[in-house]
C-alpha cells in the first residue's frame, strides 16, 4: 500500500500542508489542489489512488467536485469538513463519497481511513499480474459480478459502481437469500464496528438502487425486508 498517490484538495494551505506531513510520514506520495478545477486537472493527468476532498472551497466546492470526479473515476473519495451534522454526511455519501472525516483532523483516524479505503479498492482492482482470489465471480439470474475485475453486469449492461457500492452488492449476492441488517452490512463492508451506521448504509443502498433504476429498472434486485435489512434473492 505504501507509495500510493493521494490528492489533497483544500483551499486552506496550512491544513493541506498538515495533512501532507502525516501522509508523507506513512510513505504516501502527495499532490495538492486548492480548488475543484485544479483537482480535476490533476486526476486526469496523474494516476491518483485516493482523494481527500474538503467540502467548503471557493470556485468549485467539494460536493460539486465529488460529482465531477464520479463522472470520470471510481477512486475512493474521503470528504474532509468542519461540518458534523448527519445531513451533511448523508449529502456527501449520496453523491459518491466513500467516507467522511471531520475537522479538527485526528491524524491516526485519517491515516486509518485512508488505508482502509485503499485496501478495499485494491481488493476490488488487483494489479495486472497479481493473482486474483478464487471464486470471485458470481453468476445469478440476469447478472454477473466479478470481484477480480470490479465488474457488475446486468443483461449485458456494465454498471459503474464505487468500491463501497460494489462491496455491498457483492456481499448480498455472495450470500443470496440471507438478510443482512444495516449493522451487518456496515461491519462487513467498512470492516469497522457499527455505531449508528443505519443512515450511512441506507444512503449507499439508495444510491446503488438509483443507479440500477437508471440503467434499466434493475433496482428490484435488492430486496428490503422491512424492520430487518436487505437481501438478494437466489
C-alpha positions in Angstrom: 0.0 0.0 0.0 3.0 2.3 0.5 3.7 4.7 -2.3 0.1 5.3 -3.3 -0.7 8.8 -4.7 -3.1 10.8 -2.6 -4.6 14.1 -3.8 -5.4 16.6 -1.0 -7.9 19.2 -2.1 -8.2 22.1 0.4 -8.1 25.9 -0.1 -6.6 26.3 3.4 -2.8 26.0 2.8 -2.0 25.2 6.5 -4.5 22.3 6.7 -3.3 20.9 3.4 0.3 21.0 4.5 -0.5 19.4 7.8 -2.4 16.5 6.1 0.6 16.2 3.7 3.0 15.8 6.6 1.0 13.0 8.1 0.6 11.2 4.7 4.3 11.6 3.9 5.2 10.0 7.2 3.4 6.9 6.0 5.2 6.8 2.7 2.3 8.1 0.6 3.0 10.5 -2.3 1.0 13.7 -2.1 -0.5 16.0 -4.7 -2.3 19.2 -3.6 -5.0 21.3 -5.2 -6.6 24.5 -3.7 -9.9 24.1 -5.6 -12.0 21.6 -7.5 -10.9 22.8 -11.0 -7.3 22.1 -10.3 -8.2 18.8 -8.6 -10.0 17.5 -11.7 -7.0 18.5 -13.9 -4.6 16.5 -11.7 -6.9 13.5 -11.6 -7.0 13.5 -15.4 -3.2 13.9 -15.7 -2.0 11.6 -12.8 -2.7 8.1 -11.6 -4.3 9.3 -8.3 -5.3 6.5 -5.9 -7.4 8.4 -3.4 -8.8 11.9 -2.9 -9.1 13.8 0.4 -11.7 16.4 -0.5 -12.6 19.5 1.6 -16.3 20.5 1.4 -16.0 24.3 1.7 -13.9 25.7 -1.1 -14.1 28.7 -3.5 -14.8 28.4 -7.2 -16.0 24.8 -7.0 -17.0 23.3 -3.7 -16.4 19.8 -2.5 -19.8 18.5 -3.3 -19.7 19.6 -6.9 -16.1 18.4 -7.2 -17.1 15.0 -5.9 -19.9 14.7 -8.5 -17.4 15.7 -11.3 -14.9 13.1 -10.1 -17.5 10.4 -10.1 -18.2 11.1 -13.8 -14.7 10.1 -14.7 -13.4 7.8 -11.9 -14.4 5.4 -9.2 -11.3 6.0 -7.0 -12.0 6.4 -3.2 -13.1 9.8 -2.1 -12.9 10.9 1.6 -14.7 14.1 2.4 -13.0 16.4 4.9 -15.0 19.1 6.6 -15.8 21.1 9.7 -19.4 20.3 9.3 -20.6 17.4 11.5 -24.4 17.2 11.1 -25.9 13.9 9.9 -27.4 15.6 6.9 -24.1 16.9 5.8 -22.6 13.4 5.9 -25.7 11.9 4.1 -25.3 14.6 1.3 -21.6 13.7 0.8 -22.2 10.0 0.7 -25.2 10.3 -1.5 -23.3 12.0 -4.3 -20.5 9.4 -4.4 -18.1 9.9 -1.4 -16.9 6.8 0.3 -16.1 8.1 3.7 -16.1 11.2 5.9 -13.7 12.8 8.4 -14.3 16.0 10.3 -12.0 18.8 11.3 -10.0 19.2 13.5 -8.4 16.2 12.0 -7.2 13.3 14.1 -4.1 12.1 12.3 -4.4 8.5 13.4 -8.0 8.3 12.3 -7.2 10.0 9.0 -4.4 7.5 8.1 -6.6 4.6 9.2 -9.4 5.7 7.0 -7.1 6.3 4.0 -5.6 2.9 4.4 -9.0 1.2 4.8 -10.3 2.8 1.6 -7.2 1.9 -0.4 -7.3 -1.7 0.9 -11.0 -2.1 -0.2 -10.3 -0.5 -3.6 -7.2 -2.6 -4.2 -9.1 -5.8 -3.3 -11.6 -5.0 -6.0 -9.0 -3.9 -8.5 -5.9 -6.2 -8.3 -2.9 -5.0 -10.2 -2.0 -6.6 -13.5 0.0 -9.8 -12.9 -1.3 -10.3 -9.4 -3.3 -13.5 -8.7 -6.9 -12.8 -8.0 -8.7 -14.5 -5.2 -10.5 -17.7 -6.1 -14.3 -17.8 -6.5 -14.6 -14.1 -7.2 -17.2 -14.5 -10.0 -20.9 -14.8 -9.2 -23.4 -15.6 -12.0 -27.0 -15.3 -10.9 -30.3 -14.8 -12.8 -29.6 -12.0 -15.3 -26.4 -10.6 -13.8 -22.7 -11.3 -13.3 -20.4 -9.9 -10.5 -16.7 -10.3 -11.0 -14.7 -9.1 -8.0 -11.3 -9.6 -9.6 -12.2 -7.1 -12.3 -14.7 -5.0 -10.4 -17.4 -5.7 -13.0 -21.1 -5.8 -12.3 -23.0 -6.6 -15.5 -26.8 -6.9 -15.8 -28.3 -8.1 -19.1 -25.1 -7.1 -20.8 -25.0 -3.6 -19.3 -21.9 -2.7 -17.3 -23.0 -0.9 -14.1 -20.4 1.6 -12.9 -20.1 1.3 -9.1 -17.9 2.9 -6.4 -15.9 0.5 -4.3 -18.4 0.7 -1.4 -21.4 0.1 -3.7 -19.7 -2.8 -5.3 -18.8 -4.4 -1.9 -22.4 -4.1 -0.8 -23.8 -5.8 -3.9 -21.1 -8.4 -3.8 -21.8 -9.2 -0.1 -25.5 -9.6 -0.7 -25.1 -11.6 -3.9 -22.5 -13.9 -2.4 -24.9 -14.7 0.4 -28.0 -14.8 -1.7 -31.2 -15.4 0.3 -29.6 -14.2 3.6 -31.0 -11.0 5.1 -28.3 -8.5 6.3 -29.1 -5.8 8.8 -27.6 -2.4 8.3 -25.1 -3.0 11.1 -24.0 -6.3 9.5 -23.6 -4.7 6.1 -21.5 -1.9 7.7 -19.3 -4.2 9.6 -18.7 -6.5 6.6 -18.2 -3.7 4.0 -16.5 -1.0 6.1 -14.7 -3.6 8.3 -15.4 -1.4 11.4 -17.7 -1.8 14.4 -21.1 -0.3 13.6 -22.1 2.6 15.7 -25.2 4.4 14.5 -24.4 3.2 10.9 -28.0 2.9 9.7 -28.1 6.2 7.7 -24.7 5.6 6.2 -25.7 2.2 4.8 -29.2 3.4 3.7 -27.7 6.2 1.7 -25.4 3.8 -0.2 -28.2 1.4 -0.8 -30.4 4.2 -2.1 -27.6 5.4 -4.4 -27.0 1.9 -5.6 -30.7 1.3 -6.4 -30.9 4.7 -8.2 -28.0 3.6 -10.5 -29.7 0.3 -11.1 -33.0 2.0 -11.9 -31.4 4.5 -14.3 -29.6 1.7 -16.2 -32.8 -0.4 -16.8 -35.2 -0.7 -13.9 -32.9 -3.2 -12.2 -33.4 -1.7 -8.7 -35.6 -4.6 -7.6 -32.5 -6.8 -7.4 -32.0 -5.7 -3.8 -35.0 -6.6 -1.6 -35.9 -4.7 1.5 -37.0 -6.9 4.4 -38.8 -4.3 6.5 -37.6 -3.9 10.0 -34.8 -6.4 9.3 -32.5 -5.4 6.5 -31.6 -6.2 2.9 -31.0 -9.2 0.7 -30.7 -10.5 -2.9 -33.0 -13.4 -3.7 -31.4 -16.6 -5.1 
